[in-house]
Amino acid sequence: MRRGPRPGNANVTGPVRGTSVRVAVKALPILVVCASLAQAGGLAVPVELTNPRERDIAENWDRLRELLGPGEGAAGWRGVGWETDLWKARQRAAAEGKPVFLWEMDGHPLGCT
C-alpha cells in the first residue's frame, strides 16, 4: 500500500497548505490596519499638481461641486409622505380627495438584469 499524497491531490494536502493558512492568519491584522488607514486617508500622499487644468480644478473643487451637484429642490421627493402599503395609500387618498400615484417595477432596482 502506497503512503503519502496522491499524485492528483498534491495541492490539497501537505505542509504548503497549512503554511499558507498560518501566514494568512498572521498577516490578517496587518491587512486590517492598512485597510483602515487607507480608508481614513492615513496613507494619502500629497501630490504636486503640475498640470494647470488639474491645479485649477483642485483649487476650485468646492465651487465646482456646488455648481455640478443637485440643487435645493432636487430632493423634493423626500418630503412627500410616501406610503408603502397600497391599502393605506388608498384610504389616505380617499380621505384627502387625491389620486394615488403608484410606482411599481419588477426586477433589479437599478435595471441590472
C-alpha positions as CSV (number, residue, x, y, z in Angstrom):
1,M,0.0,0.0,0.0
2,R,1.3,3.4,-1.0
3,R,1.6,6.1,1.6
4,G,1.8,9.9,1.2
5,P,-0.1,12.3,-1.0
6,R,-1.8,11.0,-4.1
7,P,-0.5,12.3,-7.4
8,G,-3.6,14.3,-8.2
9,N,-4.0,15.8,-4.7
10,A,-0.6,17.4,-4.1
11,N,-2.3,20.9,-3.6
12,V,-4.9,19.6,-1.2
13,T,-2.6,18.0,1.5
14,G,0.8,18.7,2.8
15,P,2.8,21.4,4.5
16,V,2.2,24.0,1.8
17,R,-1.5,24.4,2.6
18,G,-1.0,24.6,6.3
19,T,1.8,27.2,6.0
20,S,-0.3,29.3,3.7
21,V,-3.2,29.4,6.2
22,R,-0.8,30.2,9.0
23,V,0.8,33.1,7.1
24,A,-2.6,34.4,6.1
25,V,-3.9,34.4,9.7
26,K,-0.7,36.2,10.9
27,A,-1.0,38.8,8.1
28,L,-4.7,39.5,8.7
29,P,-4.1,42.1,11.4
30,I,-1.6,43.9,9.3
31,L,-4.0,44.0,6.4
32,V,-6.8,45.3,8.6
33,V,-4.7,48.1,9.9
34,C,-3.5,49.0,6.4
35,A,-7.1,49.0,5.1
36,S,-8.3,51.1,8.0
37,L,-5.5,53.7,7.4
38,A,-6.2,53.8,3.7
39,Q,-9.9,54.3,4.3
40,A,-9.2,57.1,6.8
41,G,-6.8,58.8,4.5
42,G,-3.8,58.0,6.7
43,L,-1.9,56.6,3.7
44,A,-2.6,59.6,1.5
45,V,0.4,61.1,-0.1
46,P,0.3,64.8,-1.1
47,V,0.8,65.2,-4.9
48,E,2.1,68.3,-6.5
49,L,-0.2,69.2,-9.4
50,T,1.9,70.4,-12.4
51,N,-0.9,70.5,-14.9
52,P,-2.6,73.9,-14.8
53,R,-6.0,72.4,-15.5
54,E,-5.7,69.9,-12.6
55,R,-4.5,72.7,-10.3
56,D,-7.5,74.9,-11.3
57,I,-9.9,72.0,-10.5
58,A,-8.2,71.3,-7.2
59,E,-8.3,75.0,-6.1
60,N,-12.0,75.4,-7.1
61,W,-13.3,72.0,-6.1
62,D,-15.9,73.2,-3.6
63,R,-17.3,75.8,-6.0
64,L,-17.4,73.2,-8.8
65,R,-19.1,70.6,-6.6
66,E,-21.7,73.1,-5.7
67,L,-22.4,74.1,-9.3
68,L,-22.5,70.5,-10.6
69,G,-24.3,68.9,-7.7
70,P,-28.1,68.7,-7.3
71,G,-29.9,71.9,-6.4
72,E,-32.1,72.7,-3.5
73,G,-35.3,71.4,-5.0
74,A,-33.7,68.2,-6.4
75,A,-34.6,66.1,-3.3
76,G,-38.1,67.4,-3.1
77,W,-39.5,63.8,-3.4
78,R,-38.1,63.1,0.0
79,G,-40.5,65.5,1.6
80,V,-43.6,63.7,0.2
81,G,-45.3,61.4,2.7
82,W,-44.9,58.2,0.7
83,E,-47.0,55.2,1.7
84,T,-45.5,51.7,1.3
85,D,-48.9,50.0,1.9
86,L,-51.3,50.2,-1.0
87,W,-54.4,49.9,1.1
88,K,-53.3,52.6,3.5
89,A,-52.5,54.8,0.4
90,R,-56.0,54.2,-1.0
91,Q,-57.6,55.2,2.4
92,R,-55.4,58.3,2.7
93,A,-56.1,59.3,-0.9
94,A,-59.9,58.9,-0.4
95,A,-59.8,60.9,2.8
96,E,-57.8,63.7,1.2
97,G,-59.7,63.6,-2.2
98,K,-56.5,62.9,-4.1
99,P,-55.4,60.3,-6.6
100,V,-52.9,57.5,-5.9
101,F,-49.6,57.7,-7.6
102,L,-48.3,54.2,-7.9
103,W,-44.6,53.5,-8.7
104,E,-44.2,49.8,-9.4
105,M,-41.4,48.0,-11.1
106,D,-40.1,44.5,-11.5
107,G,-36.5,43.3,-11.5
108,H,-33.4,44.8,-10.1
109,P,-33.8,48.3,-8.7
110,L,-31.0,49.7,-10.9
111,G,-32.2,47.9,-14.0
112,C,-29.3,45.5,-14.0
113,T,-30.7,42.2,-15.2
